[in-house]
Amino acid sequence: METHPQQPHEAPPDPGPPVEAEPLPHAFGARVLMWKQDPSVGAIGTRTAYLPGVVLAGPRDARIAPGAPGIAQVEPNASGDFVTPPDTPQFDAVHTFAVARQTLTMYQRVLAAAGVAMPLPWQWNSSSDTDPLRLFPHGLPDVKNAFYSRNQGCLKFGDFTPASSPERLFTCRSLDIVSHETAHAILDGIKPRWLQADAPPQTGGLHESFGDLTAVFLALAQFDQCEAIVAQTKANLHDKSFLADVAEQFGLALGYRNGLRNADNDLRLSQAGTQVHAISQVFTGAMYDVLADVFAHERNPEREDDAAVLHRVAAYLGGVLLRALIGAPDAAATFADVVNGMLLAVASDGKPAAYGGFIRNQFSRREVVQTGASPADATEDVYLPGAPLAACVCDAPGARQDRRACCGTMQLPEYDHAASLSTSTATLAADASLRASA
């Protein structure tokens, strides 16, 4: 039998000195305890949330800080967290900061995801003025309202004792109200002329609607709330839920059946007149219907959890709305301007044609836009992809906004273009007018 000499095994190459893995970056952030909605929505109660980034005593960071005089500064615990008992001034300070910070972070994220480099400054910020937005959770005692003030650079929240309850109601404890007022501040930093009282009614309606839609999108930015909504509605967003009821506790205290406003409504522009509160609900209702349509279109429970789909869809549509608002005219913007901006956004993102169809159908049903473009030789409306949709119901020339049923922001005299008020005068006039209406 023939044998073959064994070949010597080659030594493996010298691996060299071991490579040390790079240390993971230190994660700065703080845990906070906050209301998921407000104290009246007992089914979901409070939640512990994590706020990434440096959060200092107050709580405060570079963009948002407590106002003075106000609630005494809240110190973090030994772990750097802000976990305080509910129904205390300290909890109110933490909750208000957390909601304002989450609102700003949500919109910064959706813009970054879309590749839009925009820092979302406050209206007064400049290269020489980096002052933060100031928060006054208990800033309007005995006032049934809340407001964002550009002149004061702050958000102020009212508290009062409802006729139907001996317990005092604090508007700062509502996620919906805090996010709504924060949204006014964010949009004012982008489009400062939109808040002026002499702007057309639809422009004012965009401001109010953005506030209400921000409350909806912020709720859906919390995954546990998406799970609660899916369970409560069995994945049908048109079933009654806390998502569509805006400011539940405040609305009940004022005598409404549910929340202060209902996002899941069927109002049309021809029914709204110049009442900004009503006009805003038309846009909000149409956008809520688009959210429900896209969610139903994207649902595939065999492949992806419904709550994950809702979380993803809401984040995308919130970004589409903000991008359309940014791209709208700096003055006298109409609902149709923003609708066309959203159609452009979903098309440029390469989304299915159904997305544009949902936007077009829901806003035409509300009489915001016409169903399609009308070429000269066409006998009926024909939709031309990429062509802007014409407005349907428009503001009458010279129409004035009726802001009487709006939030405190829209009622501040500092936004009356005809008035020239100093900060101190605006402060006194604003607080006095809100107290008079309380």
N, C-alpha and C positions, 0 to 999 in steps of 0.2 A: 504494500500500500504506500502510495506516494504521499509524502508529507511536505508541507510548506512551512518554512520558518515564519514565526510570528513577527509581524511588523511592530516596532515599538510605537506605542500611543504618543501622539503629539501632545505636548503640554498645552493646556488652554492658555489663551492670551492673558497677559497680566491685566486684571481689571483696573489697576491703579488704585489710588486712595478712594475710600467711600465718599460718595457725593451726599452731602447733607441737604435734606429737603429745606426749602425756604420756609421760614416761620410764617404761619398764617397771620394775616393782619388782625390787629386787636379790634374787636367789635365794640364800638361805642354805642350806647343806647340806654334807655330807661324803660322800665315797666310802669304802667299806670293802670289804675282802676277807674272805669268810666261806665256810664250808662250806654247800653247798646242802642236804645232809642230814647226813651224818657221814662220817668218813674211809673207812668200809667200803663206801660207795656210790660206787665209783670211776667208774662210768659218767657221773656228772654232776659230781663233784668240787667245785671252788670256784667262786665267782662274785663279780664286783664289783657291789656294790649301792650305791644312792644313798639316803642318809638326809636328807630335807628338814628344815630347822630348824637352829638353832645347836647344834653339837656341839663341846664344849670338850675340852681335853687330859684324858686319863683312860683311855678316852673317857667323857664324862658330859654330861648336860643337866639341866634343872630337875627331871625326874621320876626319872631313873635315874642312878646314880653308882657308881664302884668303892668297895668296902669297904676299910677299913684295920684292921690291916695286911693287905696282900695283894700282888698283882702291882704292880711299879713303874709309875707313871703313864706311859701311852703318849702321846707328843707327836705332833701332826699334822705332815705334811710341809709343804713350801713352798706346796703348793696347798690346804692345809687338810684333807687326806685322811688316812685311817688304813689304809694298805696295807702289811701286814707279812708276813714269810714264814710259811707254815704250820708247825705243830709247834713253835711257840715260845710262851712265856708271853705275849708281847705279842699274838700272833695270837689266843690264847685269850681275852684281855681284850677285844679288839675284837669277836670273833665273839659272845661272850656278850652284850655290850652291844647289838650289832646285832640279835640275835634278840629280846631282851627289848623293845627299842624298836619293832621291827617288829610284835611281838605287840600291844603297847599301841596303836600307831597303827592297826592293822587294826581293832580293836574301836571305837576312837574314830570311825573313818571310817564303819563300818556303822551306828552309831547316828546319826551326822550325816545319812547318806543317808536314814534312816527318819524324820528330823525329831525325834529324841529328844535333848533338850539335857541331857546328863549327862557330867560331866568324868572319871568313873572314877577317883576318888581312891583312894589306898592306905588301908588300914583305920585307920591312926593319924593320917591327915591331918585337919586342922581349920583354922579361921581363924587359929590361932596356931601350927600345926605343919604346915609344908610340906616336911618331910624327904623326900628321895627314897628309892626302893627301892635298897638297897645290894647289889652283886654281888660274890661271892667265887668266881671260877672255879676256884681251887685251894684251896677252903676246907675240904675234908674229905679229907686225905691218907689213903690206905689204907682208904677206905670205898667200898663198892659201892652208892652211893645218892646222892641229892640231895634238898634240901628247901627249902621256903619257911617262914620263921619270922616270925610276926607280932611276937613279943616282941623279936626282934633286928632286925626291919625289913629283912630281907635274903633273898637266895637264896644257898645254898651248894651247891657241886658236888663230888662225890667223884672220886678217881682211884685206880687200883689196877693191879696186874699180874695179868692173868688166868692161870689155870693152863695154858691152851692156847697162850699166846704170851709171849715174853720182853719184848714192847713194852708199855709202860704205857698204860692206857686212861684217857682223861679224859672224864668224862661231860659237861663243859661244851662239848665239841666236837660234840655232837649237837643239831641244830636241834629235834628232837622233845622232848628232855629239857628244854632251856632254855625252849622255848615252853610245855611242860606245867607247869613250876614257876611261870612267869610267870602262867599262867592261874589257878593257885591264888591268887596274890596279887591278881589282878584280881577274882576272884569273892569273895574274902574282904572286899574293900573294899565290895562290894555286899550280901553276905549273911554277916555275921560269925558268926552262930550255926550256919551249916551245917558248919563245920569241927569243931565240938565232938564228942567221941567218944560222948557220950550222945545224939546225934541218931539218928533211925531209920536203918537200913542203906541205904535208898534215897537218903536225903539225902547220905550219904557217897558213894554211887555216882555221884550227880550231880557232885560235886566232881571225882572221879577221871575220869569220862567227859569233863567239860568240858576237862580237861587234854589228854586224848588227841585229842579232836575239834579242839582249838585247833591241835595239831600238823598235823592234816590240812588245816584251813582256811588255816593260814599257808603251807604248801607250795603250795597252790593260789592264794594271793595273789601268788605270783611267776609271771609269765607264762611264763618259760622253763621252769619246772617243769610247768606245764600242758601245754606243747608236748611235753615229755619223756614225761609220763604218757599223752597221746593216742597218741604214737608207740609206746610200750612195750606198750600194751594194745589198740591199734587201736580206740580210743574205746569200749572196753568196760571199765568200772571194776571189774568182777568178775574180770577177768583178773589174774593175779599181777603186782604192781608194788611199788615202794618206797613208794607212797602208803599202802597199807593196813598195811604192816609198821611198827610204832611202835618207835623206838629200835633200829635194826638191829644196830649194832655192840655195844651193851650186851647185847642179847638173846643174840647169838651167844657173847659172852664168858661168859655165865651158863649156856650149854648148851642154849638154845632153838634150834629149827630155823631160825627167821627172826628177827623182831624180838621185843621184850619182850612185845608184845601185837599181836593181829591185829584191825584194825578191820573187816575183811570176814569176819564170823563169823555163825553161826546159833544162838547161845545164846538160851535162853528163861529168863524169870524163875524158873520153877519148878525150874530146874536150878542156880540160883545160891546159894540159901540166904541166909546172912547175910555171906558173904565179899564184902567191898566190891570187891575186885579183880575178882571174877567178875560181880558185879552191874553194875559200871560197863561191862563189855564188852557186856552186853545192850543198854544204851542207846546205846553207841557203834556197835554193829553195826546197830541199827535206823536210826540217823541216817545211817550210811554208805549203807545201802540206799536211803534217801530221796534222798540226793545222787545216787546212780546212776540212780534212777528219773527225777528231775527233769532231769538231764543228757540222758538218752535222749529224754525228752519234748520238750526244747527243741532238740535237734540238728536242723540243717538245713544240711548241708554245701554245698549249692548257693548258699546265701545268706550264711552266716556260718562263719568258721573254727571248727573244733571246739574248739581251745584257747581261743579268745575266749569261746565259750559256757561252757566249764567254768569259766573264770576268773570270769565274771559270775554263774553259778549258785551257785558256792561262796561268793562274797562275800554274795550275798543270803541263803542258808541260814545262814551264820554269824551274820548279823544277826538273823534270825528266832529262832535259838536263844538268843542273848544277850538279846533283848527278852523272850522267854518266861521266862528265868531271873530277870530283873529283876522281872517281874510275878508270880512265884511267891511263896508264903507265906514270911515271914521265918524261920520255924522249921518243922521237920518236913515239909519239902517232899517230895512224891512224884514219881515219874516221870510219873504221870498228870497232875499239876498242870502240868508243863512241856509235855507233849504238847498239852493243851488250850490252853495259851498260844500254842503254835506254830500250832495250827488257827485261833485267833482272829487271829493276826498275818497269815497268808496271806489270810484272808477280808477283813480290813480293808484290805489292800493291793490288793484287787481282782484277785488272781491267779486263774488258771483253776481250776475245781473239781478238776481232776486233782491239783493240789498238795495240797489237803486230803485227797484220796483216797490219795495216796502215804503221807502221814504216818499216817493212820488205819490203813491196811492193814498197813504195816510194823510199827507198834507193837502192833497187835492180834495179829499173827503171833508176836510175842515175848512175848505174855501180859502186856503192860503195861497195855493198855486193852481194854475189851470192844468188840465190833464196832459197837455202836450203842446208843441209848437204848431202853428197853423200856416203852412206854405200858401202862397197866393192861389195856387191851383187846386188846393185841397178842399173837399166838401165837408170834412169834419176834422176834429183835432187829431193830430197824428204825433206820437212821441218820436222825436229825433234824438237818438243817443248822443250825448255831448252838448246838445243845444240847451241854453238856459230856459227854464220854465218861466212863463209870464205870471205875474201876480194876479190873483183872482180878486178878492176883496181888499181894497186899499184904503188908507186913511184919507179922509176928505182934505182938500187943500186948506192949510191953516188950522187944522183940527188941534185942539188942546187936550193934553192928558188930564184925565180925572184920576187923581191918586188917593182919594179919600179912604179906600179900603185896603191900601197897600201896607207893607211893613213900614216901620219907622224911618228907614233909610229914605224911601221915596217921598216922605213928608217933611224932610228937613229943609228949612229955608235956604241953606247954603247952596242948594242945587237949583234955586230959582235964578235963572240967568239975568233977570232984571235987577236982582238985589246985589249989592256989594257990601257984604258983611265981613267984619273982622272975625278972627277965630273966637275971641271972647264973646262978641255979640251973638254969633251963630250958636255958640254953646248955650247961652242963656235962652235964646229964642227957641231953640230946638227942645230943650228940656221943658220949658214952659208950655209949649204947644202940645207936647206929648202928654204932659200931666193933665192939661185941660181936656184932652180927648179920652183920658183913662176912665 
